[in-house]
């Protein structure tokens, strides 16, 4: 009969044979996973969802030059003459 071994037991057994430096790396990774979960689970209550317009309003009109569509302007479609 095979006894089921938990992840905790497997991790502990493997951590015991690591060097202190490797154990520190494992600890750093565990802390990274915890911080990653906290960012996902706790949304910022101060930050409200905004519309696409609100997010881009600082750029609205920044490409308005008055030239219009150059593909319809024959002057800009012609090659410059060689002088």
VENTA-V531849 format. One record per backbone hydrogen bond with DSSP energy under -0.5 kcal/mol. CO is the residue of the C=O (numbers start at 1). NH is the residue of the N-H. If there is no record, write none. Layout:
BEGIN
CO,NH / CO,NH
END
This chain:
BEGIN
6,10 / 7,11 / 8,12 / 9,13 / 10,14 / 11,15 / 12,16 / 13,17 / 14,17 / 15,18 / 19,23 / 20,24 / 21,25 / 22,26 / 23,27 / 24,28 / 25,29 / 26,30 / 27,31 / 28,32 / 29,33 / 30,34 / 31,35 / 32,36 / 33,37 / 34,38 / 35,39 / 36,40 / 37,41 / 38,42 / 41,43 / 43,45 / 44,47 / 46,48 / 51,55 / 52,56 / 53,57 / 56,59 / 56,60 / 57,60 / 59,62 / 61,64 / 63,65 / 68,70 / 69,72 / 70,73 / 72,74 / 73,76 / 73,77 / 74,78
END
